[in-house]
Amino acid sequence: MIIITGASKGIGRAISLRLLEQGHEIFGLSRNFGCSDFDGHSCDVSDYQDVRKVVKLIKKNKRDVDVLINAAGIASMNLLVTSPPTATSKIINTNLVGTINCCQLFAPLMMRKKKGSIINFSTIAVPLALKGEAIYVASKAGVEGFTRAFSREMADFNIRVNCIAPGPINTDLIKGITDKQISEIIQRQILNRQFDLDDVCDLVDLLLDKKSSSLSGQILNIGGV
């Protein structure tokens, strides 16, 4: 079974539908889960106890977990000095703490089988150090560092941990960014074009394929930096 956070919309939903089409068993998580396409549960990944309840449910039903994809994430495009005081905790708790919570609680379900794959999500905004995204960048830089360190902890259990870092993808996360800003970001990528949800899903396919069995602890920037 594949656990996917942020499964109700955006990147998480696109990945869920792609993997569902391929015949995988999907279990989606989101704050207000309401998808009819696949099984899932409402869960706030930033709440350790909330995630723990889902893990207990999976154990109770004697289900196996083979893959964890941490696609849940939020962003706030604003200068730091004009950001509301609640923005820091909200963004970091969802993006970084949420990723850590899910890895900490779901990894043991893979460790006992000594195999598995974990895919976290960052952003190209980290290496590009984008103006107006300081808090978001801080949260995702944490995800990247966590991915590298956690991959070493999981290596002895044959569990690979990697991270995908997309550029501007047409989801709710970039609604606050102007076309001019998106164009400027694209021009700073190695590949000067905008990528889409299919490109993200293709990279997920690669990381779940045995052909990528040599990759762990890697940050894969879509578009290149």
Residue pairs with C-beta under 8 A, 6 or more apart in sequence:
1 25
1 26
1 27
1 58
1 63
1 64
1 65
1 66
1 67
2 19
2 24
2 25
2 26
2 27
2 65
2 66
2 67
2 68
2 69
3 27
3 28
3 29
3 65
3 67
3 68
3 69
3 102
3 106
4 12
4 15
4 16
4 19
4 26
4 27
4 28
4 29
4 69
4 71
5 12
5 28
5 29
5 30
5 43
5 45
5 69
5 70
5 71
5 72
5 98
5 102
6 12
6 13
6 29
6 30
6 45
6 70
6 71
6 72
6 73
7 13
7 15
7 16
7 26
7 28
7 29
7 30
7 33
7 35
7 38
7 40
7 71
8 28
8 30
8 31
8 32
8 33
8 34
8 35
8 40
9 30
9 171
9 172
10 71
10 171
10 172
10 173
11 71
11 121
11 166
11 169
11 171
11 197
11 200
12 28
12 30
12 69
12 71
12 72
13 28
13 35
14 197
14 198
14 200
14 201
15 69
15 71
15 200
15 201
15 204
16 26
16 28
16 35
16 37
16 38
17 37
18 201
18 204
18 205
19 26
19 204
19 208
20 26
20 37
20 38
22 205
25 39
26 38
26 39
26 40
27 38
27 39
27 40
27 41
27 58
27 63
28 35
28 38
28 39
28 40
28 41
29 40
29 41
29 42
29 43
29 45
29 54
29 72
30 40
30 42
30 43
30 72
31 42
31 43
31 44
32 42
33 40
33 41
33 42
33 43
41 54
41 57
43 50
43 51
43 53
43 54
44 50
44 98
45 51
45 70
45 72
45 94
45 98
45 99
45 101
45 102
46 93
46 94
46 97
46 98
46 101
47 101
48 101
48 105
51 101
51 102
51 105
51 106
52 105
55 105
55 106
55 109
58 65
58 109
59 109
64 109
64 113
65 106
65 109
65 110
65 116
66 110
66 113
66 115
66 116
66 117
67 116
67 117
67 118
67 119
67 208
68 102
68 103
68 106
68 107
68 110
68 116
68 117
68 118
68 119
69 118
69 119
69 204
70 98
70 99
70 102
70 103
70 118
70 119
70 120
70 121
71 121
72 94
72 95
72 98
72 99
73 94
73 95
73 121
73 140
73 173
74 90
74 91
74 94
74 95
74 173
75 91
75 133
75 136
75 173
76 83
76 87
76 90
76 91
76 135
76 136
76 176
77 132
77 133
77 136
77 176
77 177
78 87
78 132
79 131
79 132
79 134
80 134
80 135
83 135
87 135
88 135
91 135
91 136
91 139
92 135
92 138
92 139
92 142
94 139
95 136
95 139
95 140
95 142
95 143
96 139
96 140
96 142
96 143
96 146
99 120
99 121
99 143
99 146
100 146
103 118
103 120
103 146
103 150
103 161
107 116
107 118
107 154
107 159
110 116
110 118
110 157
110 159
111 154
111 157
111 159
114 157
114 158
114 159
115 157
115 158
115 159
116 154
116 157
116 158
116 159
116 160
117 159
117 160
117 161
117 162
117 207
117 208
118 150
118 154
118 159
118 160
118 161
118 162
119 162
119 163
119 164
119 204
119 207
119 208
120 143
120 146
120 147
120 161
120 162
120 163
120 164
121 140
121 143
121 163
121 164
121 165
121 166
122 140
122 141
122 143
122 144
122 147
122 163
122 164
122 165
122 219
123 136
123 137
123 140
123 165
123 166
123 167
124 165
124 166
124 167
124 185
124 189
124 221
124 222
124 223
124 225
125 133
125 136
125 137
125 140
125 185
126 137
126 140
126 141
126 144
126 165
127 165
127 221
127 225
128 185
128 188
128 225
129 137
130 137
130 185
140 165
143 163
144 163
144 165
144 219
147 161
147 162
147 163
147 217
147 219
148 217
148 219
150 161
151 160
151 161
151 162
151 216
151 217
152 217
154 160
154 161
154 216
155 216
160 207
160 212
160 213
160 215
160 216
161 216
161 217
162 207
162 215
162 216
162 217
162 218
162 219
162 220
163 218
163 219
163 220
164 200
164 203
164 204
164 207
164 220
164 222
165 219
165 220
165 221
165 222
166 195
166 199
166 200
166 222
166 223
167 185
167 186
167 189
167 194
167 195
167 221
167 222
167 223
168 174
168 177
168 182
168 185
168 186
168 194
169 195
169 196
169 197
169 199
169 200
169 222
170 194
170 196
170 197
171 197
174 182
182 194
186 192
186 193
186 194
186 223
188 225
189 223
189 224
189 225
190 223
190 224
190 225
191 223
191 224
193 223
195 222
195 223
199 222
200 222
203 220
203 222
206 212
207 215
207 220
